[in-house]
Amino acid sequence: MKLDHPDTHLLVLTGAGISAESGIPTFRGSGGVWEGESVARVASLSGFVHDPARVWRFYSERRARGRDAKPNAGHLALAKLEEKLGDRMLIATQNIDGLHQSAGNTRVVELHGNLWKSRCSRCEREPIDDAAEYSPEKLPACGKCHARGEFALLRPHIVWFGEKLSSGVLDRVEAFIRRARKHRFVFLAVGTSGLVAPSSQFVDVARAAGAETWLVNQDRPANAEAFAHVVLGPSGELLPALLQR
């Protein structure tokens, strides 16, 4: 992968695989099950409406597990590369753990939200920084709604099963692709299953825009055939060398 050309633009899509190497468990790695039930039961709006305390217990556990996670060599390699490419690089991540930002990346689009933020389940207030772990006896309420004499719980700032990505995050990715197609364009996917739309389709959009397409993954994903270059193995071992070429 040649990235030293002064005209190169790089779009990176990352998934759960890169964070798994930092000890962040994946839904698929656990069989998509939590406490004997499908994760979709708690990672969904219907689950929150039915039992918000249970949903908050699930995400409080994830916050507790993620608190000590550190960026691995793959994250750090991407952060180092951004120092060279600047605004010619963009990371679109499916991960909610914030490890890219912890590594030093600043040009990051969080497709599925952020574990360390909450938002109101009713009003349109901006998401707030929130790393707390909540007990069923004291769930977080929205202060703005309370000031209007209304009651609404805060919810994790996560795109749940059945919810659409916000138009804003996709707009940033599409704008980068429109700009990159006028230059030497490289698309790199790291640690993704190739099953979750619309991010699984980014490779097709990038290829249509003239991108050189690369995949780094522990296992061969569902959409591997869409990539011109496939490198299998741990991203923490492969990316540092691959990105220096």
C-alpha positions in Angstrom: 0.0 0.0 0.0 1.7 3.2 -1.2 0.7 6.2 0.9 3.7 8.5 0.4 2.3 10.1 -2.8 1.5 13.7 -1.9 -1.9 13.5 -3.6 -3.1 10.3 -1.7 -6.4 10.5 0.1 -7.2 7.6 2.5 -10.6 6.6 3.8 -10.5 4.0 6.6 -13.4 1.9 7.8 -12.9 0.2 11.1 -15.0 -2.4 12.9 -15.0 -4.4 16.1 -12.0 -6.5 15.1 -9.5 -3.7 15.7 -10.8 -3.0 19.2 -11.0 -6.7 20.1 -7.2 -6.7 20.2 -7.6 -4.1 23.0 -9.8 -6.4 25.0 -13.1 -5.0 23.9 -15.5 -8.0 23.5 -17.5 -8.1 20.3 -21.2 -9.0 20.0 -20.3 -11.7 17.5 -17.6 -13.0 19.7 -20.1 -13.6 22.5 -22.6 -15.2 20.0 -24.7 -12.0 20.2 -25.9 -13.1 23.6 -26.0 -11.3 27.0 -27.4 -13.0 30.1 -28.8 -15.8 27.9 -30.8 -13.5 25.5 -30.1 -11.8 22.2 -28.1 -8.5 22.5 -30.8 -7.0 20.3 -33.2 -7.2 23.3 -31.1 -4.6 25.2 -29.5 -2.8 22.2 -32.8 -1.5 20.9 -35.3 1.2 21.4 -38.0 -1.4 22.2 -35.8 -2.9 24.9 -35.2 0.6 26.4 -38.9 1.4 26.4 -39.7 -2.0 28.0 -36.9 -2.1 30.6 -34.6 1.0 30.7 -32.9 -0.2 33.9 -31.8 -3.4 32.2 -30.5 -1.5 29.1 -28.6 0.8 31.4 -27.1 -2.1 33.3 -25.9 -3.6 30.0 -24.2 -0.4 28.9 -22.9 0.3 32.4 -21.1 -3.0 32.2 -19.7 -2.1 28.8 -18.5 1.2 30.2 -16.8 -0.6 33.1 -15.1 -3.0 30.8 -14.0 -0.3 28.4 -12.7 2.1 31.0 -9.3 0.5 31.1 -9.0 -0.4 27.4 -6.0 1.1 25.7 -5.4 1.7 22.0 -3.3 -1.1 20.4 -0.6 -0.9 17.8 -3.2 -0.8 15.0 -4.9 2.3 16.5 -1.6 3.9 17.0 -0.4 3.3 13.5 -3.5 5.0 12.1 -3.0 7.9 14.4 0.6 8.3 13.3 -0.5 8.2 9.7 -3.0 11.0 10.2 -0.1 13.2 11.4 1.3 12.9 7.9 -1.9 13.0 5.8 -3.9 15.5 7.8 -7.2 16.2 6.1 -6.4 13.8 3.3 -7.4 11.0 5.8 -10.7 10.2 7.4 -11.7 7.3 9.7 -15.2 6.1 9.7 -15.6 3.7 12.6 -18.4 1.3 13.6 -16.9 1.2 17.1 -18.3 3.1 20.0 -15.3 2.9 22.4 -13.4 6.1 21.5 -10.1 4.3 21.1 -9.2 6.0 17.8 -9.5 9.4 19.6 -7.5 8.1 22.5 -4.7 7.0 20.1 -4.6 10.6 18.7 -6.9 10.6 15.7 -9.0 13.7 15.3 -10.7 13.1 11.9 -13.1 10.4 13.0 -16.7 9.8 12.1 -18.5 7.6 14.7 -21.1 5.8 12.6 -22.8 4.0 15.6 -22.4 6.7 18.3 -20.2 6.8 21.4 -20.3 4.7 24.5 -19.1 7.7 26.6 -22.0 10.0 25.7 -25.7 10.0 26.5 -28.7 11.8 24.9 -32.3 12.5 25.8 -34.8 9.9 24.8 -37.3 12.7 24.1 -35.9 16.1 23.2 -33.3 17.1 20.6 -30.6 18.3 22.9 -27.0 17.6 21.9 -25.4 14.5 23.3 -23.5 15.0 26.5 -20.3 13.5 27.8 -21.2 10.8 30.3 -19.1 7.9 31.5 -21.2 7.1 34.6 -22.4 3.6 35.5 -26.0 3.7 36.5 -27.9 1.6 39.0 -31.6 0.6 38.5 -32.5 2.7 41.5 -31.1 5.9 40.0 -31.4 6.2 36.2 -30.3 9.4 34.5 -33.0 12.0 33.6 -32.8 14.8 31.2 -32.3 18.2 32.9 -33.7 20.2 30.0 -36.9 18.3 30.0 -37.1 18.5 33.8 -36.8 22.3 33.6 -39.9 22.3 31.4 -41.8 20.3 33.9 -41.4 17.1 31.8 -39.7 13.8 32.6 -37.5 11.9 30.2 -34.7 9.5 30.7 -31.3 9.8 29.1 -30.3 6.9 26.8 -26.9 5.8 25.6 -25.8 7.8 22.5 -25.7 4.6 20.5 -27.3 3.7 17.1 -29.4 0.7 18.2 -30.6 -2.3 16.1 -33.4 -1.0 13.9 -32.3 2.6 14.0 -30.9 4.5 11.0 -27.5 6.2 11.0 -27.8 10.0 11.3 -27.6 11.7 8.0 -24.8 13.9 9.3 -22.3 11.1 9.7 -23.0 9.7 6.3 -22.7 13.2 4.8 -19.1 13.5 6.1 -18.1 10.2 4.5 -19.8 11.0 1.2 -18.2 14.4 1.1 -14.8 12.9 1.6 -15.3 10.4 -1.2 -16.4 13.2 -3.6 -13.2 15.0 -2.8 -11.0 12.0 -2.8 -12.1 10.7 -6.2 -10.3 13.7 -7.8 -7.0 12.5 -6.4 -5.2 9.2 -5.7 -7.8 7.4 -3.6 -7.2 4.5 -1.2 -9.9 2.7 0.8 -8.9 0.5 3.7 -11.3 -1.6 5.8 -10.0 -3.0 9.1 -11.6 -5.5 11.4 -15.1 -5.6 9.8 -17.5 -8.5 9.2 -18.8 -7.1 5.9 -22.3 -7.8 7.1 -23.5 -4.5 8.5 -25.0 -2.0 6.1 -24.5 0.7 5.0 -20.8 0.6 6.0 -20.4 -2.8 4.3 -21.2 -1.0 1.0 -18.5 1.7 1.4 -16.1 -0.5 -0.5 -18.4 -0.6 -3.5 -18.9 3.2 -3.4 -15.2 3.8 -3.0 -14.3 1.4 -5.9 -16.8 3.2 -8.1 -15.0 6.4 -7.3 -11.7 4.9 -8.4 -10.3 3.8 -5.1 -7.6 1.2 -4.6 -9.3 -1.1 -2.1 -7.6 -2.9 0.8 -8.9 -5.2 3.6 -7.1 -6.1 6.8 -9.0 -8.6 8.9 -8.5 -11.6 11.2 -10.8 -13.7 9.2 -12.2 -13.5 5.7 -15.4 -11.4 5.8 -18.6 -11.7 3.9 -17.6 -9.0 1.3 -14.0 -10.0 0.8 -14.5 -10.4 -2.9 -15.2 -6.7 -3.3 -11.5 -5.8 -2.3 -8.6 -5.8 -4.6 -6.1 -6.6 -1.8 -6.9 -8.8 1.2 -4.5 -9.3 4.1 -5.6 -11.7 6.8 -4.3 -11.6 10.4 -4.3 -9.4 13.5 -4.5 -5.8 12.6 -2.3 -4.8 15.5 0.5 -6.8 13.9 -0.2 -6.0 10.3 -1.1 -2.3 10.1 2.2 -0.8 11.5 4.2 -2.3 8.7 1.5 -2.0 6.0 0.9 1.7 6.5 4.6 2.5 6.3 5.0 1.2 2.8 
